[in-house]
Amino acid sequence: MSTELPEPAAPPPTGADESSPTRRTFIATSTVVGGAVVAGSVVGGTSLFGAEEAAAAERPPSSRVSLTVNDTRQSVTVDNRTSLLDLLREHLGLTGSKKGCNAGACGACTVLVDCHRVNACLTLAVRLEGAEVTTIEGLAAGDRLHPLQQAFIDEDAFQCGYCTPGQIVSGVGCIQEGHTGSPEEIREWMSGNICRCGCYVKIVRAVEQTAGHK
């Protein structure tokens, strides 16, 4: 049996500079620093594509539209997606037209565009260049109510009143269109206007009364 001991492993070289980076350390450090720079740029609000390009990308397309609302000429710059209802309520302060379903199913937002009834929530404002719009605010002549407005009061043709502006404007359109030959015809041509309080009989009477005196 041999009594010779194995030679100890060679110690690491003492002359090497322990502070010099290895290839692995260099790659890892570069990755961290580069990521920090990119993240700092994003957090700081700058963009690789430039601040102006980023701002332009965030702005929705808009257009300037000129139209006549209740005999007053209006010129407004709006987002191209803005509905006529939002133009009236948010830009012009005409809140009489109500936002009910916002899907064209209840008629609370009914207005007249060039004397035709439309659902303002489904009508794009930018398509109405040069149009004439009449809302519930434009029916009365000063302190004198429109005959149909007065008829709604006389017939007690409302309860909560939320749908009333759309009902009245739609009724005015129905009368102008000549669809008031009978209660059945009025109901048919007013069917797009929903009254959740169920005042339909009195609404028909009010329209019928006004049509008889036109």
Order of alpha helices (4+ residues) and beta strands (2+ residues): alpha-alpha-beta-beta-beta-beta-beta-alpha-alpha-alpha-alpha
